[in-house]
Amino acid sequence: MTVEIRSFEGDLSQLRSFLFQTWSAVYQGELFIDFSEDFLAWHLFGPQATRAWTVAAYEGSKLGGFVWALPMSVSVSGQRFHATEAGLLAVSPELRGRNVALSLARKLVQLHEERGYGLSMGFFDGEHRSMPLYRLLLESGLLQMHQVATVPAEVKVRILDLPSFLRARPTELVERIVLRATQVLPFRRVEGVRQYMPEDLSSCLDLLRSGESRLEQPYLYEEWTEAEFARQLQGSPCVTTLVAARERGSGALIRGFVNYFRVEAVQNDRMLCGVIDHLHSLPEDVRTTRLLLSAAFCHMQEQGCTLAVFPMRSGRKTRGLTRAGFVTLPRKMLCCLVGFPGGPSARPLKDFYVRFR
């Protein structure tokens, strides 16, 4: 039967089931993420994202492949342009060997070209079993007319529940390096750190923008509107945002904030992970950073998280993270950047520092 490439037509339950069944079959014994419907609703089908950026493969009425991109505005060296973050590539085992992944990627590239989007980025584990598939796509000639580069990245982790971590039977190397550097203790609530409230929005956005204004160039980062950032901080049951605040008569002075979302990692067992998306404080305020992390760890433990996870670009200053017990996973992580016409032109993509979402 012919495979047709078109927009995804199902619901969140169908998509979650397809992703889980496909990755369970393909990546047996390898770590993958089982995204909840709350997460998919927040990340895929919110105000920023629409079905117009979902691409699916159908054999008749049966879903057999999927890939997606999240539209955003980004800035580098004062130049602003439209971009996307692409991911969630999945092809059912029954359709392997029929160039379905290449067809999905070709359609996604076409959408970028037709809509005038200048950049797409995706993040990969260079040692995962999925990497040959992504390498095949990059070497297929599909992107030969576009600029392509990879930027080194890394993932830092902090164990919050040691028994659950060990039940997942991580590889010996990961287990040894993480256990050697991590002391697992119960975390207590921190005075001066509280849950985010809508009236904190402008202060948090100011902190984010002031931090980005101090970054060395060229540095690629996302431009947020107030509505988009409000949804990022408080848009789903799977999202938690905490602020370090000093209450005053006229309001609160926000010294920093941390924002994370929860996903389930699946390997030999399930592990609920708190993935830190934003961590910002006033310049050189390491104490506030540590307070925010301690408070976040406490909330993650109460929510049943096994690991705190913090993805970031390689080379970022991490003094506060090391003191908080984070260690770097010994795996080669990559951010792949694809530049289209209308995208960044001042310098080659390989020179960019990328801020993770």
VEXBA-31798 format. One record per residue (C-alpha): residue in three letters; z, y, x; residue number from 1. Coordinates in nm, 2 decimals. Example, Ala and Ser with C-alpha at 12.3 -4.5 7.8 and 13.67 -1.06 7.14 Angstrom:
2
> ALA, 0.78, -0.45, 1.23, 1
> SER, 0.71, -0.11, 1.37, 2
This chain:
357
> MET, 0.00, 0.00, 0.00, 1
> THR, -0.08, 0.35, 0.12, 2
> VAL, 0.20, 0.57, 0.25, 3
> GLU, 0.20, 0.92, 0.11, 4
> ILE, 0.37, 1.22, 0.29, 5
> ARG, 0.52, 1.48, 0.05, 6
> SER, 0.84, 1.67, -0.03, 7
> PHE, 1.15, 1.46, -0.10, 8
> GLU, 1.18, 1.41, -0.47, 9
> GLY, 1.51, 1.22, -0.51, 10
> ASP, 1.88, 1.32, -0.54, 11
> LEU, 2.16, 1.33, -0.28, 12
> SER, 2.28, 0.99, -0.37, 13
> GLN, 1.94, 0.83, -0.30, 14
> LEU, 1.90, 1.02, 0.02, 15
> ARG, 2.25, 0.92, 0.15, 16
> SER, 2.19, 0.56, 0.06, 17
> PHE, 1.85, 0.56, 0.23, 18
> LEU, 1.98, 0.72, 0.55, 19
> PHE, 2.27, 0.48, 0.57, 20
> GLN, 2.07, 0.16, 0.51, 21
> THR, 1.80, 0.26, 0.75, 22
> TRP, 2.03, 0.36, 1.04, 23
> SER, 2.25, 0.06, 0.98, 24
> ALA, 1.95, -0.17, 1.02, 25
> VAL, 1.79, 0.01, 1.31, 26
> TYR, 2.09, 0.11, 1.52, 27
> GLN, 2.31, -0.20, 1.50, 28
> GLY, 2.61, -0.15, 1.73, 29
> GLU, 2.51, 0.21, 1.81, 30
> LEU, 2.69, 0.51, 1.68, 31
> PHE, 2.54, 0.69, 1.38, 32
> ILE, 2.66, 0.93, 1.11, 33
> ASP, 2.70, 0.85, 0.75, 34
> PHE, 2.67, 1.19, 0.59, 35
> SER, 2.86, 1.24, 0.26, 36
> GLU, 2.69, 1.39, -0.05, 37
> ASP, 2.91, 1.70, -0.01, 38
> PHE, 2.78, 1.75, 0.34, 39
> LEU, 2.41, 1.70, 0.24, 40
> ALA, 2.46, 1.94, -0.05, 41
> TRP, 2.61, 2.20, 0.18, 42
> HIS, 2.38, 2.16, 0.47, 43
> LEU, 2.05, 2.05, 0.32, 44
> PHE, 2.02, 2.20, -0.03, 45
> GLY, 2.21, 2.53, -0.02, 46
> PRO, 2.08, 2.88, -0.04, 47
> GLN, 1.92, 2.87, 0.31, 48
> ALA, 1.77, 2.52, 0.27, 49
> THR, 1.53, 2.41, 0.00, 50
> ARG, 1.33, 2.11, -0.08, 51
> ALA, 1.03, 2.30, 0.07, 52
> TRP, 1.16, 2.20, 0.41, 53
> THR, 1.21, 1.83, 0.33, 54
> VAL, 0.94, 1.59, 0.42, 55
> ALA, 0.94, 1.23, 0.29, 56
> ALA, 0.72, 0.92, 0.32, 57
> TYR, 0.67, 0.72, 0.00, 58
> GLU, 0.51, 0.38, -0.05, 59
> GLY, 0.44, 0.41, -0.42, 60
> SER, 0.76, 0.53, -0.56, 61
> LYS, 0.98, 0.38, -0.28, 62
> LEU, 1.13, 0.62, -0.02, 63
> GLY, 1.04, 0.50, 0.33, 64
> GLY, 1.09, 0.79, 0.56, 65
> PHE, 1.25, 1.13, 0.58, 66
> VAL, 1.28, 1.44, 0.80, 67
> TRP, 1.42, 1.78, 0.73, 68
> ALA, 1.45, 2.13, 0.88, 69
> LEU, 1.70, 2.41, 0.80, 70
> PRO, 1.54, 2.76, 0.80, 71
> MET, 1.73, 3.04, 0.98, 72
> SER, 1.68, 3.37, 1.15, 73
> VAL, 1.75, 3.38, 1.53, 74
> SER, 1.76, 3.64, 1.80, 75
> VAL, 1.70, 3.64, 2.17, 76
> SER, 1.68, 3.94, 2.40, 77
> GLY, 1.67, 4.17, 2.10, 78
> GLN, 1.37, 3.98, 1.95, 79
> ARG, 1.42, 3.84, 1.61, 80
> PHE, 1.21, 3.57, 1.44, 81
> HIS, 1.22, 3.28, 1.19, 82
> ALA, 1.33, 2.94, 1.32, 83
> THR, 1.45, 2.60, 1.20, 84
> GLU, 1.69, 2.33, 1.31, 85
> ALA, 1.52, 1.99, 1.25, 86
> GLY, 1.68, 1.65, 1.22, 87
> LEU, 1.77, 1.35, 1.01, 88
> LEU, 1.46, 1.16, 1.10, 89
> ALA, 1.47, 0.81, 0.95, 90
> VAL, 1.19, 0.55, 0.88, 91
> SER, 1.28, 0.23, 0.70, 92
> PRO, 1.23, -0.10, 0.91, 93
> GLU, 0.96, -0.21, 0.66, 94
> LEU, 0.74, 0.08, 0.76, 95
> ARG, 0.79, 0.07, 1.14, 96
> GLY, 0.47, 0.04, 1.34, 97
> ARG, 0.26, 0.23, 1.09, 98
> ASN, 0.29, 0.58, 1.25, 99
> VAL, 0.51, 0.70, 0.97, 100
> ALA, 0.74, 0.90, 1.20, 101
> LEU, 0.44, 1.07, 1.36, 102
> SER, 0.30, 1.16, 1.01, 103
> LEU, 0.64, 1.31, 0.91, 104
> ALA, 0.65, 1.51, 1.23, 105
> ARG, 0.29, 1.63, 1.19, 106
> LYS, 0.37, 1.75, 0.84, 107
> LEU, 0.68, 1.94, 0.96, 108
> VAL, 0.48, 2.10, 1.24, 109
> GLN, 0.22, 2.21, 0.98, 110
> LEU, 0.49, 2.37, 0.77, 111
> HIS, 0.61, 2.58, 1.06, 112
> GLU, 0.25, 2.69, 1.14, 113
> GLU, 0.17, 2.78, 0.78, 114
> ARG, 0.49, 2.97, 0.72, 115
> GLY, 0.49, 3.16, 1.05, 116
> TYR, 0.81, 3.01, 1.19, 117
> GLY, 0.84, 3.07, 1.56, 118
> LEU, 1.08, 2.80, 1.68, 119
> SER, 1.23, 2.47, 1.59, 120
> MET, 1.52, 2.30, 1.77, 121
> GLY, 1.68, 1.96, 1.75, 122
> PHE, 1.97, 1.79, 1.93, 123
> PHE, 1.95, 1.44, 2.08, 124
> ASP, 2.17, 1.18, 2.26, 125
> GLY, 1.95, 1.10, 2.56, 126
> GLU, 2.10, 0.75, 2.59, 127
> HIS, 2.09, 0.65, 2.22, 128
> ARG, 1.85, 0.38, 2.10, 129
> SER, 1.66, 0.64, 1.89, 130
> MET, 1.55, 0.83, 2.20, 131
> PRO, 1.23, 0.64, 2.27, 132
> LEU, 1.11, 0.74, 1.92, 133
> TYR, 1.17, 1.11, 1.99, 134
> ARG, 1.01, 1.07, 2.33, 135
> LEU, 0.70, 0.91, 2.16, 136
> LEU, 0.67, 1.21, 1.92, 137
> LEU, 0.70, 1.46, 2.21, 138
> GLU, 0.43, 1.27, 2.41, 139
> SER, 0.20, 1.20, 2.13, 140
> GLY, -0.01, 1.52, 2.17, 141
> LEU, 0.11, 1.65, 1.84, 142
> LEU, 0.27, 1.95, 2.02, 143
> GLN, 0.02, 2.00, 2.30, 144
> MET, -0.07, 2.34, 2.17, 145
> HIS, 0.29, 2.46, 2.16, 146
> GLN, 0.56, 2.53, 2.42, 147
> VAL, 0.82, 2.25, 2.45, 148
> ALA, 1.14, 2.25, 2.65, 149
> THR, 1.47, 2.07, 2.67, 150
> VAL, 1.80, 2.23, 2.74, 151
> PRO, 2.10, 2.03, 2.86, 152
> ALA, 2.39, 2.00, 2.62, 153
> GLU, 2.72, 1.81, 2.60, 154
> VAL, 2.97, 1.69, 2.35, 155
> LYS, 3.35, 1.73, 2.40, 156
> VAL, 3.60, 1.51, 2.21, 157
> ARG, 3.97, 1.50, 2.15, 158
> ILE, 4.14, 1.19, 2.01, 159
> LEU, 4.36, 1.25, 1.70, 160
> ASP, 4.42, 0.89, 1.59, 161
> LEU, 4.43, 0.64, 1.88, 162
> PRO, 4.46, 0.32, 1.67, 163
> SER, 4.15, 0.41, 1.46, 164
> PHE, 3.96, 0.51, 1.77, 165
> LEU, 4.03, 0.17, 1.94, 166
> ARG, 3.93, -0.02, 1.62, 167
> ALA, 3.58, 0.13, 1.65, 168
> ARG, 3.56, -0.05, 1.99, 169
> PRO, 3.39, 0.23, 2.19, 170
> THR, 3.22, 0.14, 2.51, 171
> GLU, 3.44, 0.07, 2.81, 172
> LEU, 3.33, 0.38, 2.99, 173
> VAL, 3.39, 0.61, 2.70, 174
> GLU, 3.72, 0.45, 2.62, 175
> ARG, 3.84, 0.48, 2.98, 176
> ILE, 3.74, 0.84, 3.04, 177
> VAL, 3.88, 0.96, 2.71, 178
> LEU, 4.21, 0.78, 2.72, 179
> ARG, 4.27, 0.89, 3.08, 180
> ALA, 4.24, 1.26, 2.98, 181
> THR, 4.39, 1.26, 2.63, 182
> GLN, 4.75, 1.24, 2.52, 183
> VAL, 4.77, 1.17, 2.15, 184
> LEU, 5.06, 1.35, 1.98, 185
> PRO, 5.13, 1.46, 1.63, 186
> PHE, 5.03, 1.82, 1.58, 187
> ARG, 5.24, 2.07, 1.39, 188
> ARG, 5.13, 2.37, 1.18, 189
> VAL, 5.10, 2.69, 1.38, 190
> GLU, 5.26, 3.01, 1.28, 191
> GLY, 5.01, 3.30, 1.25, 192
> VAL, 4.72, 3.07, 1.16, 193
> ARG, 4.63, 3.02, 0.80, 194
> GLN, 4.34, 2.92, 0.57, 195
> TYR, 4.04, 3.15, 0.55, 196
> MET, 4.02, 3.38, 0.25, 197
> PRO, 3.71, 3.56, 0.12, 198
> GLU, 3.85, 3.90, 0.22, 199
> ASP, 3.84, 3.77, 0.59, 200
> LEU, 3.46, 3.75, 0.59, 201
> SER, 3.37, 4.08, 0.74, 202
> SER, 3.63, 4.05, 1.02, 203
> CYS, 3.51, 3.70, 1.11, 204
> LEU, 3.15, 3.81, 1.11, 205
> ASP, 3.24, 4.11, 1.34, 206
> LEU, 3.41, 3.87, 1.58, 207
> LEU, 3.11, 3.65, 1.59, 208
> ARG, 2.87, 3.93, 1.65, 209
> SER, 3.09, 4.10, 1.92, 210
> GLY, 3.10, 3.77, 2.11, 211
> GLU, 2.73, 3.73, 2.10, 212
> SER, 2.67, 4.09, 2.22, 213
> ARG, 2.86, 4.00, 2.54, 214
> LEU, 2.65, 3.69, 2.62, 215
> GLU, 2.43, 3.68, 2.92, 216
> GLN, 2.05, 3.70, 2.85, 217
> PRO, 1.83, 3.53, 2.75, 218
> TYR, 2.06, 3.37, 2.49, 219
> LEU, 1.94, 3.23, 2.17, 220
> TYR, 2.17, 3.25, 1.87, 221
> GLU, 2.15, 3.26, 1.49, 222
> GLU, 2.15, 3.58, 1.29, 223
> TRP, 2.37, 3.55, 0.97, 224
> THR, 2.37, 3.75, 0.65, 225
> GLU, 2.71, 3.79, 0.49, 226
> ALA, 2.61, 3.55, 0.20, 227
> GLU, 2.50, 3.28, 0.45, 228
> PHE, 2.81, 3.31, 0.67, 229
> ALA, 3.04, 3.31, 0.37, 230
> ARG, 2.89, 2.97, 0.27, 231
> GLN, 2.92, 2.85, 0.62, 232
> LEU, 3.29, 2.92, 0.62, 233
> GLN, 3.38, 2.81, 0.27, 234
> GLY, 3.09, 2.64, 0.11, 235
> SER, 3.19, 2.28, 0.06, 236
> PRO, 3.48, 2.05, 0.02, 237
> CYS, 3.39, 1.90, 0.36, 238
> VAL, 3.43, 2.24, 0.54, 239
> THR, 3.76, 2.39, 0.67, 240
> THR, 3.80, 2.74, 0.82, 241
> LEU, 4.12, 2.87, 0.97, 242
> VAL, 4.20, 3.22, 1.09, 243
> ALA, 4.45, 3.36, 1.34, 244
> ALA, 4.58, 3.66, 1.15, 245
> ARG, 4.84, 3.93, 1.21, 246
> GLU, 4.93, 4.06, 0.87, 247
> ARG, 4.96, 4.44, 0.83, 248
> GLY, 5.03, 4.67, 0.54, 249
> SER, 4.67, 4.76, 0.49, 250
> GLY, 4.54, 4.40, 0.55, 251
> ALA, 4.52, 4.14, 0.82, 252
> LEU, 4.40, 4.18, 1.18, 253
> ILE, 4.19, 3.87, 1.25, 254
> ARG, 4.22, 3.77, 1.61, 255
> GLY, 4.01, 3.46, 1.59, 256
> PHE, 3.88, 3.18, 1.36, 257
> VAL, 3.77, 2.82, 1.38, 258
> ASN, 3.54, 2.65, 1.14, 259
> TYR, 3.47, 2.27, 1.12, 260
> PHE, 3.32, 2.02, 0.89, 261
> ARG, 3.40, 1.65, 0.84, 262
> VAL, 3.16, 1.36, 0.88, 263
> GLU, 3.20, 0.98, 0.92, 264
> ALA, 3.08, 0.82, 1.24, 265
> VAL, 2.99, 0.45, 1.20, 266
> GLN, 2.99, 0.20, 1.49, 267
> ASN, 3.20, -0.12, 1.47, 268
> ASP, 3.43, 0.06, 1.23, 269
> ARG, 3.43, 0.40, 1.06, 270
> MET, 3.58, 0.71, 1.21, 271
> LEU, 3.62, 1.04, 1.02, 272
> CYS, 3.54, 1.32, 1.27, 273
> GLY, 3.61, 1.69, 1.25, 274
> VAL, 3.31, 1.87, 1.41, 275
> ILE, 3.38, 2.22, 1.53, 276
> ASP, 3.10, 2.45, 1.43, 277
> HIS, 3.25, 2.79, 1.52, 278
> LEU, 3.54, 2.89, 1.75, 279
> HIS, 3.57, 3.26, 1.82, 280
> SER, 3.86, 3.49, 1.94, 281
> LEU, 3.90, 3.83, 2.10, 282
> PRO, 3.78, 3.86, 2.46, 283
> GLU, 3.98, 3.66, 2.71, 284
> ASP, 4.23, 3.57, 2.44, 285
> VAL, 4.29, 3.21, 2.55, 286
> ARG, 4.62, 3.19, 2.37, 287
> THR, 4.46, 3.25, 2.03, 288
> THR, 4.19, 2.99, 2.11, 289
> ARG, 4.46, 2.73, 2.18, 290
> LEU, 4.66, 2.82, 1.87, 291
> LEU, 4.34, 2.78, 1.66, 292
> LEU, 4.26, 2.45, 1.81, 293
> SER, 4.62, 2.32, 1.76, 294
> ALA, 4.61, 2.43, 1.40, 295
> ALA, 4.27, 2.27, 1.35, 296
> PHE, 4.39, 1.94, 1.51, 297
> CYS, 4.69, 1.94, 1.26, 298
> HIS, 4.46, 1.99, 0.96, 299
> MET, 4.22, 1.73, 1.09, 300
> GLN, 4.50, 1.47, 1.13, 301
> GLU, 4.62, 1.55, 0.78, 302
> GLN, 4.27, 1.49, 0.65, 303
> GLY, 4.25, 1.15, 0.82, 304
> CYS, 4.02, 1.25, 1.12, 305
> THR, 4.01, 1.01, 1.42, 306
> LEU, 3.83, 1.25, 1.65, 307
> ALA, 3.78, 1.62, 1.70, 308
> VAL, 3.42, 1.68, 1.82, 309
> PHE, 3.28, 2.00, 1.98, 310
> PRO, 2.91, 2.00, 2.07, 311
> MET, 2.79, 2.28, 2.30, 312
> ARG, 2.54, 2.38, 2.57, 313
> SER, 2.62, 2.26, 2.92, 314
> GLY, 2.78, 2.51, 3.15, 315
> ARG, 2.98, 2.70, 2.89, 316
> LYS, 3.32, 2.82, 3.00, 317
> THR, 3.57, 2.58, 2.85, 318
> ARG, 3.91, 2.67, 3.00, 319
> GLY, 4.08, 2.68, 2.66, 320
> LEU, 3.92, 2.35, 2.56, 321
> THR, 4.03, 2.16, 2.86, 322
> ARG, 4.39, 2.28, 2.81, 323
> ALA, 4.36, 2.16, 2.45, 324
> GLY, 4.29, 1.80, 2.57, 325
> PHE, 3.91, 1.80, 2.52, 326
> VAL, 3.70, 1.58, 2.75, 327
> THR, 3.33, 1.56, 2.79, 328
> LEU, 3.16, 1.24, 2.68, 329
> PRO, 2.97, 1.08, 2.97, 330
> ARG, 2.63, 1.08, 2.79, 331
> LYS, 2.32, 1.29, 2.85, 332
> MET, 2.28, 1.53, 2.55, 333
> LEU, 1.97, 1.74, 2.50, 334
> CYS, 1.85, 2.03, 2.29, 335
> CYS, 1.48, 2.02, 2.23, 336
> LEU, 1.30, 2.35, 2.17, 337
> VAL, 0.95, 2.38, 2.02, 338
> GLY, 0.79, 2.72, 2.03, 339
> PHE, 0.52, 2.82, 1.78, 340
> PRO, 0.31, 3.14, 1.76, 341
> GLY, 0.53, 3.42, 1.65, 342
> GLY, 0.83, 3.28, 1.83, 343
> PRO, 1.00, 3.40, 2.15, 344
> SER, 0.76, 3.52, 2.41, 345
> ALA, 0.96, 3.71, 2.67, 346
> ARG, 1.05, 3.41, 2.88, 347
> PRO, 0.98, 3.04, 2.89, 348
> LEU, 1.19, 2.83, 2.65, 349
> LYS, 1.34, 2.63, 2.93, 350
> ASP, 1.53, 2.95, 3.05, 351
> PHE, 1.71, 2.99, 2.71, 352
> TYR, 2.08, 2.93, 2.67, 353
> VAL, 2.13, 2.79, 2.32, 354
> ARG, 2.43, 2.84, 2.10, 355
> PHE, 2.49, 2.54, 1.88, 356
> ARG, 2.52, 2.60, 1.51, 357
